[in-house]
Amino acid sequence: MKNLDLENDKIPKLIKNFAIPCVISMIVAALYNIVDQIFIGWSEAGAFGNAATNIVYPFTVIALAFALLVGDGAAALFNLSLGAKDNKKASKTIGNGLILLILIAIILSILGLIFNKQILNVFGGDPKEVECYKYAKDYLRIICYGLPFYIIGQGLNATIRSDGSPKYAMIATVIGAISNIILDPIFIFVFKMGVKGAAIATIIGQILTFFISIVYLRRANSFKINKDSVKLDRTICHKIISLGLASLITQLAIVIIIAVANNLVAKYGYNTISSAGNALGLATPLAVIGICMKVFGIVVSIVIGVSLGGMPIIGYNMGAGNIKRVKETIKYILITNFIIGCLAFIVFEFFPTFIINIFGKGNSFEYLEYAKYCLRIFLSGIILTCLIKTMSILLQAMGSSFKSTLLALSRDVIFFVPSIITIAHLSESVVTMLWSALIADVLAFILGVILLKNELKIK
């Protein structure tokens, strides 16, 4: 942290230096999947291809979840250790985190290749939908080969930011994403590889990010990777996992949402009739929900980026016992993310058609109608969602892993899943079930305010 003084520099300056590169990195990371969806939507695969990527998407989120479990957990412990002037523990934290990332990456890649059929079935894939299922199977198989690079690259991104090099972390992610954006149309349209081409372009970008991130380990500011630091320490590994658990839960919650929604669509899609008198079916709502979740992911990425930008400041000052600066940082981040949520709400409620048209042309009336319902109803509580995600990360940065994890679980699992299942079963409609998101947002926001207030009183 050569040019930044976490104890004395003004909070807005520090957040600007950490958060802007972090936001860009998070948006770019989210673009990996959304760019594929856009180009596939304009290809011959169309809605079937988009439905297929939505089926595979939860598995890639699982990979990201484990990357952030270790990456964010190690980053939080690293900053707490630096604040307490324990440089040896700081280096050991990063070394242990690296080994955990490597082990997890290899295991997930092998599991994905061996159990690909079971994975597709869990996330709403139906072999009877022959074209869609074939696209999903091809996409998943290729993505699994790139998982080790993706997991390690994303996990190290948090380490690089926490070491005072947010711009380097941003560059590593941006180069990979730009590569993906350039290669997607080449593989999909020029080489006529379709969905397979999108997957290949994605993993090439991930490989680039991986190598750039690995190079940083040799030029780090505040830690050194050596034989001692990579020797696994049970206490440090346990602390890394406990601090990163909220990040894991936040991502896994997205998986649960998509898995539950996809299966409910498979059950009630043909029961739901559009205003034109036709059933929605399976492929249309699957593709639309996938697009809705990707757009939602962009907003959440911005919010998480701002929040993660404050983590080094909060963690360092917590370790140094400077609670006044911790509270000032929290206030600034909450206000910023509230504004972001308000802007997103305006876009989703008043300009849904603009968003929908980005993902392809020539869509059916049923497709367009359901897409508007999804954006306007499912994302109607986006302001509260932004604040919930923010409070969860702030609690994590303060070292309160239990409260952070509880809040991360509450919105997407404890409140959302029972709500959407209950409403869907009672109404037998994939439109009515969308209101469950707003119910979950209201309840989780109330819980988040209570948890954050109590934590600030304790500190």
C-alpha positions as CSV (number, residue, x, y, z in Angstrom):
1,M,0.0,0.0,0.0
2,K,2.8,2.3,-1.0
3,N,0.7,5.3,-2.0
4,L,-2.3,4.9,0.2
5,D,-2.5,5.6,4.0
6,L,-5.4,3.5,5.3
7,E,-5.2,5.2,8.7
8,N,-5.1,8.8,7.7
9,D,-6.1,9.5,4.1
10,K,-9.7,10.8,3.6
11,I,-12.3,8.1,3.3
12,P,-13.7,9.3,-0.1
13,K,-10.2,9.3,-1.6
14,L,-9.5,5.8,-0.3
15,I,-12.8,4.3,-1.5
16,K,-12.4,6.0,-4.9
17,N,-8.9,4.4,-5.3
18,F,-10.0,1.0,-4.2
19,A,-13.7,0.9,-5.4
20,I,-13.4,2.1,-9.0
21,P,-11.0,-0.6,-10.2
22,C,-12.9,-3.1,-8.1
23,V,-16.2,-2.1,-9.6
24,I,-14.7,-2.4,-13.1
25,S,-13.3,-5.8,-12.3
26,M,-16.7,-7.1,-10.9
27,I,-18.6,-5.8,-13.9
28,V,-16.1,-7.3,-16.3
29,A,-16.3,-10.6,-14.5
30,A,-20.1,-10.5,-14.8
31,L,-19.7,-9.8,-18.5
32,Y,-18.1,-13.1,-19.2
33,N,-21.5,-14.8,-19.1
34,I,-23.7,-11.9,-20.3
35,V,-21.6,-11.4,-23.4
36,D,-22.0,-15.0,-24.3
37,Q,-25.8,-14.6,-23.8
38,I,-25.9,-11.6,-26.1
39,F,-24.0,-13.1,-29.0
40,I,-25.8,-16.5,-28.7
41,G,-29.1,-14.6,-28.7
42,W,-28.2,-13.1,-32.1
43,S,-26.9,-16.5,-33.5
44,E,-28.9,-19.3,-35.0
45,A,-29.2,-20.9,-31.6
46,G,-31.4,-18.0,-30.4
47,A,-33.6,-18.6,-27.4
48,F,-32.6,-22.3,-27.3
49,G,-29.0,-21.3,-26.9
50,N,-29.8,-18.7,-24.2
51,A,-31.9,-21.2,-22.3
52,A,-29.0,-23.7,-22.5
53,T,-26.5,-21.1,-21.1
54,N,-29.0,-20.4,-18.3
55,I,-29.0,-24.1,-17.4
56,V,-25.2,-24.2,-17.2
57,Y,-24.8,-20.7,-15.5
58,P,-25.5,-22.0,-12.0
59,F,-22.5,-24.3,-12.2
60,T,-20.2,-21.5,-13.2
61,V,-21.6,-19.5,-10.3
62,I,-20.7,-22.4,-8.0
63,A,-17.1,-22.2,-9.2
64,L,-17.1,-18.4,-8.6
65,A,-18.6,-19.0,-5.1
66,F,-15.7,-21.2,-4.1
67,A,-13.2,-18.8,-5.6
68,L,-14.7,-16.0,-3.5
69,L,-14.9,-18.2,-0.4
70,V,-11.2,-18.5,-0.4
71,G,-10.3,-15.2,-2.1
72,D,-12.4,-12.8,-0.1
73,G,-11.8,-14.8,3.1
74,A,-8.1,-14.6,2.7
75,A,-8.3,-10.9,1.7
76,A,-10.3,-10.1,4.9
77,L,-7.8,-12.0,7.1
78,F,-4.9,-10.5,5.3
79,N,-6.0,-6.9,6.0
80,L,-6.9,-7.6,9.6
81,S,-3.4,-9.1,10.0
82,L,-1.7,-6.0,8.4
83,G,-3.7,-3.7,10.7
84,A,-2.5,-5.7,13.7
85,K,1.1,-5.4,12.3
86,D,1.4,-9.2,11.9
87,N,3.1,-9.4,8.5
88,K,4.1,-13.1,8.9
89,K,0.5,-14.1,9.4
90,A,-0.5,-11.9,6.4
91,S,1.9,-13.7,4.1
92,K,0.9,-17.1,5.4
93,T,-2.8,-16.2,4.8
94,I,-2.1,-15.5,1.1
95,G,0.0,-18.7,0.7
96,N,-2.6,-20.9,2.3
97,G,-5.4,-19.2,0.2
98,L,-3.5,-20.0,-3.0
99,I,-3.1,-23.7,-2.1
100,L,-6.8,-23.9,-1.2
101,L,-7.8,-22.3,-4.5
102,I,-5.7,-24.9,-6.5
103,L,-7.2,-27.8,-4.7
104,I,-10.8,-26.6,-5.1
105,A,-10.3,-25.8,-8.8
106,I,-9.0,-29.2,-9.6
107,I,-11.8,-31.0,-7.7
108,L,-14.6,-28.9,-9.2
109,S,-13.3,-29.4,-12.8
110,I,-13.2,-33.1,-12.4
111,L,-16.7,-33.3,-10.8
112,G,-18.1,-31.2,-13.6
113,L,-16.7,-33.5,-16.3
114,I,-17.8,-36.7,-14.6
115,F,-21.3,-35.7,-13.5
116,N,-22.3,-33.4,-16.4
117,K,-25.7,-35.1,-17.0
118,Q,-26.6,-34.9,-13.3
119,I,-25.6,-31.3,-13.1
120,L,-27.8,-30.3,-16.1
121,N,-30.7,-32.2,-14.7
122,V,-30.5,-30.4,-11.3
123,F,-30.5,-27.0,-13.0
124,G,-33.6,-27.6,-15.1
125,G,-32.1,-29.4,-18.2
126,D,-34.6,-31.8,-19.9
127,P,-33.3,-34.4,-22.3
128,K,-36.7,-34.2,-24.0
129,E,-36.0,-30.7,-25.1
130,V,-33.4,-32.1,-27.5
131,E,-31.9,-28.9,-29.1
132,C,-31.7,-27.0,-25.8
133,Y,-30.2,-29.9,-23.9
134,K,-27.6,-30.5,-26.6
135,Y,-26.4,-26.9,-26.5
136,A,-26.2,-27.1,-22.7
137,K,-24.2,-30.3,-22.7
138,D,-21.7,-28.9,-25.2
139,Y,-21.3,-25.6,-23.3
140,L,-20.8,-27.3,-19.9
141,R,-18.2,-29.7,-21.1
142,I,-16.0,-27.0,-22.5
143,I,-16.5,-24.7,-19.6
144,C,-15.3,-27.4,-17.2
145,Y,-11.9,-27.5,-18.9
146,G,-11.3,-23.9,-18.1
147,L,-12.6,-24.0,-14.5
148,P,-9.1,-24.2,-12.8
149,F,-8.0,-21.0,-14.5
150,Y,-11.3,-19.3,-13.7
151,I,-11.3,-20.2,-10.0
152,I,-7.7,-19.4,-9.3
153,G,-7.8,-16.2,-11.3
154,Q,-10.9,-14.9,-9.6
155,G,-9.7,-15.9,-6.2
156,L,-6.4,-14.1,-6.6
157,N,-8.2,-11.0,-7.7
158,A,-9.2,-10.3,-4.1
159,T,-5.7,-10.9,-2.9
160,I,-4.3,-8.3,-5.4
161,R,-6.8,-5.7,-4.4
162,S,-6.1,-6.2,-0.7
163,D,-2.4,-5.8,-1.3
164,G,-3.0,-2.2,-2.5
165,S,-3.1,-2.9,-6.2
166,P,-6.7,-2.6,-7.3
167,K,-5.7,-1.3,-10.7
168,Y,-3.6,-4.4,-11.4
169,A,-6.5,-6.6,-10.3
170,M,-8.8,-4.6,-12.7
171,I,-6.4,-5.0,-15.6
172,A,-6.1,-8.7,-15.1
173,T,-9.9,-9.1,-15.3
174,V,-10.4,-6.6,-18.1
175,I,-7.9,-8.2,-20.4
176,G,-9.6,-11.5,-20.1
177,A,-13.0,-10.0,-20.7
178,I,-11.9,-8.0,-23.7
179,S,-10.5,-11.2,-25.1
180,N,-13.8,-12.9,-24.6
181,I,-15.7,-10.1,-26.3
182,I,-13.4,-10.1,-29.3
183,L,-13.3,-13.9,-29.7
184,D,-17.0,-14.5,-29.1
185,P,-18.2,-13.2,-32.5
186,I,-15.2,-14.8,-34.3
187,F,-15.9,-18.3,-32.9
188,I,-19.7,-18.0,-33.0
189,F,-20.2,-16.4,-36.4
190,V,-16.9,-16.6,-38.4
191,F,-16.0,-20.2,-37.5
192,K,-19.7,-21.1,-37.1
193,M,-19.1,-22.9,-33.8
194,G,-22.2,-21.5,-32.2
195,V,-22.6,-22.2,-28.5
196,K,-19.4,-24.2,-28.4
197,G,-17.5,-21.2,-29.8
198,A,-18.9,-19.0,-27.0
199,A,-17.6,-21.5,-24.4
200,I,-14.1,-21.6,-26.0
201,A,-13.9,-17.8,-26.2
202,T,-14.8,-17.6,-22.5
203,I,-12.1,-20.0,-21.3
204,I,-9.4,-18.3,-23.4
205,G,-10.2,-15.1,-21.6
206,Q,-10.1,-16.9,-18.2
207,I,-6.7,-18.3,-19.0
208,L,-5.3,-14.8,-19.7
209,T,-6.6,-13.5,-16.4
210,F,-5.1,-16.4,-14.6
211,F,-1.6,-15.9,-16.0
212,I,-1.6,-12.1,-15.3
213,S,-2.8,-12.8,-11.7
214,I,-0.1,-15.4,-11.1
215,V,2.6,-13.0,-12.3
216,Y,1.6,-10.5,-9.6
217,L,2.6,-13.0,-6.8
218,R,6.2,-12.3,-7.6
219,R,5.9,-8.5,-7.2
220,A,3.5,-8.2,-4.3
221,N,3.8,-5.2,-1.9
222,S,3.0,-6.7,1.5
223,F,3.5,-10.5,1.3
224,K,5.8,-13.1,0.1
225,I,5.0,-16.6,-1.3
226,N,7.5,-19.1,0.0
227,K,7.7,-22.7,1.4
228,D,6.5,-21.5,4.8
229,S,3.6,-19.5,3.6
230,V,2.1,-22.3,1.4
231,K,2.3,-24.9,4.2
232,L,-1.3,-25.4,5.2
233,D,-2.2,-24.2,8.7
234,R,-5.5,-25.5,10.1
235,T,-6.2,-22.3,12.1
236,I,-5.6,-20.0,9.2
237,C,-7.5,-22.1,6.7
238,H,-10.5,-22.2,9.2
239,K,-10.4,-18.4,9.6
240,I,-10.2,-17.9,5.8
241,I,-13.2,-20.1,5.3
242,S,-15.2,-18.5,8.1
243,L,-14.5,-15.0,6.8
244,G,-15.3,-15.9,3.2
245,L,-18.4,-17.9,4.0
246,A,-20.7,-14.9,3.3
247,S,-19.2,-14.5,-0.2
248,L,-19.8,-18.2,-0.8
249,I,-23.4,-18.0,0.5
250,T,-24.1,-14.9,-1.6
251,Q,-23.1,-16.7,-4.8
252,L,-24.6,-20.1,-3.9
253,A,-27.8,-18.3,-3.2
254,I,-27.9,-17.2,-6.9
255,V,-27.5,-20.9,-7.8
256,I,-30.4,-21.9,-5.5
257,I,-32.6,-19.1,-7.0
258,I,-31.9,-20.2,-10.6
259,A,-32.2,-23.9,-9.8
260,V,-35.6,-23.4,-8.0
261,A,-36.9,-21.0,-10.6
262,N,-35.8,-23.3,-13.5
263,N,-37.5,-26.3,-12.0
264,L,-40.7,-24.3,-11.3
265,V,-40.7,-23.1,-14.9
266,A,-40.4,-26.7,-16.1
267,K,-43.4,-27.6,-13.9
268,Y,-45.7,-24.6,-14.5
269,G,-44.4,-23.0,-17.8
270,Y,-47.0,-24.8,-19.9
271,N,-49.8,-23.9,-17.4
272,T,-49.1,-20.2,-17.7
273,I,-51.0,-18.5,-20.5
274,S,-49.9,-15.2,-22.1
275,S,-52.4,-12.4,-22.8
276,A,-52.4,-13.7,-26.4
277,G,-53.8,-17.0,-25.3
278,N,-50.6,-19.1,-25.8
279,A,-48.7,-21.1,-23.2
280,L,-45.3,-19.8,-22.3
281,G,-43.8,-23.3,-22.4
282,L,-40.2,-24.1,-21.1
283,A,-37.6,-22.5,-23.4
284,T,-39.1,-19.0,-23.3
285,P,-39.2,-18.5,-19.5
286,L,-35.9,-20.3,-19.1
287,A,-34.2,-17.9,-21.5
288,V,-35.9,-14.8,-20.0
289,I,-35.1,-15.7,-16.4
290,G,-31.5,-16.3,-17.4
291,I,-31.3,-12.8,-19.0
292,C,-33.0,-11.3,-15.9
293,M,-30.5,-12.9,-13.6
294,K,-27.5,-11.8,-15.7
295,V,-28.8,-8.1,-15.7
296,F,-29.4,-8.4,-12.0
297,G,-25.9,-9.7,-11.7
298,I,-24.5,-6.6,-13.3
299,V,-26.1,-4.3,-10.8
300,V,-25.1,-6.6,-7.9
301,S,-21.5,-6.6,-9.2
302,I,-21.3,-2.8,-9.1
303,V,-22.7,-2.8,-5.5
304,I,-20.3,-5.6,-4.4
305,G,-17.4,-3.8,-6.2
306,V,-18.1,-0.6,-4.2
307,S,-18.4,-2.7,-1.0
308,L,-15.3,-4.7,-1.6
309,G,-13.5,-1.5,-2.3
310,G,-14.1,-0.5,1.3
311,M,-13.0,-3.9,2.8
312,P,-9.3,-3.0,3.0
313,I,-10.1,0.3,4.8
314,I,-12.6,-1.3,7.2
315,G,-10.4,-4.4,7.9
316,Y,-7.2,-2.4,8.4
317,N,-8.9,0.1,10.8
318,M,-10.7,-2.6,12.7
319,G,-7.3,-4.3,13.2
320,A,-5.9,-0.9,14.4
321,G,-8.9,-0.2,16.6
322,N,-10.0,3.0,14.8
323,I,-13.8,2.5,14.9
324,K,-14.6,6.1,13.9
325,R,-13.0,5.6,10.5
326,V,-14.8,2.2,10.2
327,K,-18.2,3.9,10.7
328,E,-17.4,6.7,8.3
329,T,-16.5,4.2,5.6
330,I,-19.7,2.2,6.2
331,K,-21.8,5.3,5.9
332,Y,-20.2,6.4,2.6
333,I,-20.5,3.0,1.1
334,L,-24.2,2.6,2.1
335,I,-25.1,6.0,0.5
336,T,-23.3,5.2,-2.7
337,N,-25.0,1.8,-3.1
338,F,-28.4,3.3,-2.3
339,I,-28.0,5.7,-5.2
340,I,-26.9,2.8,-7.5
341,G,-30.0,0.9,-6.5
342,C,-32.3,3.9,-7.3
343,L,-30.8,4.2,-10.8
344,A,-31.2,0.5,-11.5
345,F,-34.8,0.6,-10.3
346,I,-35.6,3.4,-12.8
347,V,-34.0,1.5,-15.7
348,F,-35.8,-1.8,-14.9
349,E,-39.2,-0.2,-14.4
350,F,-39.3,2.3,-17.2
351,F,-37.0,0.9,-19.9
352,P,-37.4,-2.9,-19.9
353,T,-37.8,-3.2,-23.7
354,F,-34.4,-1.6,-24.3
355,I,-32.8,-4.2,-22.0
356,I,-34.6,-7.1,-23.6
357,N,-33.7,-6.1,-27.2
358,I,-30.0,-6.2,-26.4
359,F,-30.2,-10.0,-26.1
360,G,-31.6,-10.8,-29.6
361,K,-34.2,-10.0,-32.2
362,G,-37.3,-11.6,-33.6
363,N,-38.5,-12.8,-30.3
364,S,-42.1,-14.0,-29.8
365,F,-44.9,-12.0,-28.2
366,E,-44.8,-14.4,-25.2
367,Y,-41.1,-13.9,-24.8
368,L,-41.3,-10.1,-24.8
369,E,-44.3,-10.1,-22.5
370,Y,-42.7,-12.4,-19.9
371,A,-39.4,-10.5,-20.1
372,K,-41.2,-7.3,-19.1
373,Y,-42.9,-9.0,-16.2
374,C,-39.5,-10.4,-15.1
375,L,-37.7,-7.1,-15.1
376,R,-40.5,-5.1,-13.5
377,I,-41.7,-7.5,-10.9
378,F,-38.7,-9.8,-10.0
379,L,-36.4,-6.8,-9.8
380,S,-38.8,-4.3,-8.2
381,G,-36.9,-4.5,-4.9
382,I,-33.5,-3.9,-6.4
383,I,-32.9,-0.9,-4.1
384,L,-33.3,-3.1,-1.0
385,T,-31.3,-5.9,-2.6
386,C,-28.3,-3.5,-3.1
387,L,-28.4,-2.5,0.5
388,I,-28.7,-6.1,1.7
389,K,-25.7,-7.2,-0.3
390,T,-23.8,-4.1,1.0
391,M,-24.5,-4.8,4.6
392,S,-23.5,-8.5,4.3
393,I,-20.1,-7.5,2.9
394,L,-19.6,-4.7,5.5
395,L,-20.3,-7.3,8.3
396,Q,-17.7,-9.6,6.7
397,A,-15.1,-6.8,6.5
398,M,-15.7,-6.1,10.2
399,G,-14.8,-9.7,11.0
400,S,-18.4,-10.7,11.9
401,S,-18.6,-13.9,9.8
402,F,-21.7,-15.3,11.4
403,K,-23.9,-12.2,11.0
404,S,-22.6,-11.7,7.4
405,T,-23.4,-15.3,6.5
406,L,-26.9,-15.1,8.1
407,L,-27.8,-12.0,6.2
408,A,-26.4,-13.5,2.9
409,L,-28.6,-16.6,3.5
410,S,-31.7,-14.7,4.6
411,R,-32.6,-12.9,1.3
412,D,-32.0,-15.6,-1.2
413,V,-32.6,-18.8,0.8
414,I,-34.4,-18.4,4.0
415,F,-37.0,-15.9,2.7
416,F,-37.0,-16.3,-1.1
417,V,-37.1,-20.0,-1.7
418,P,-40.1,-20.8,0.5
419,S,-41.9,-17.7,-0.9
420,I,-41.4,-18.6,-4.6
421,I,-42.3,-22.3,-4.1
422,T,-45.4,-21.5,-2.1
423,I,-46.6,-18.8,-4.5
424,A,-45.9,-20.9,-7.6
425,H,-47.7,-23.9,-6.2
426,L,-50.8,-21.9,-5.1
427,S,-51.0,-19.9,-8.4
428,E,-49.5,-22.5,-10.8
429,S,-48.2,-19.4,-12.6
430,V,-44.6,-18.5,-13.5
431,V,-45.6,-14.9,-13.6
432,T,-47.2,-14.6,-10.1
433,M,-44.2,-16.4,-8.5
434,L,-42.0,-13.4,-9.5
435,W,-43.4,-11.4,-6.5
436,S,-41.5,-13.6,-4.1
437,A,-38.4,-11.6,-4.8
438,L,-39.9,-8.4,-3.4
439,I,-41.2,-10.2,-0.3
440,A,-37.7,-11.6,0.4
441,D,-36.1,-8.2,-0.2
442,V,-38.3,-6.5,2.4
443,L,-37.8,-9.1,5.1
444,A,-34.0,-9.4,4.6
445,F,-33.5,-5.6,4.6
446,I,-35.2,-5.4,8.0
447,L,-32.9,-8.1,9.3
448,G,-29.8,-6.5,7.8
449,V,-30.5,-3.1,9.5
450,I,-30.9,-4.9,12.8
451,L,-27.6,-6.9,12.4
452,L,-25.5,-4.0,11.3
453,K,-26.8,-1.7,14.1
454,N,-26.0,-4.3,16.7
455,E,-22.5,-4.9,15.3
456,L,-21.7,-1.2,15.3
457,K,-22.9,-0.9,19.0
458,I,-20.6,-3.9,20.0
459,K,-17.6,-2.4,18.3
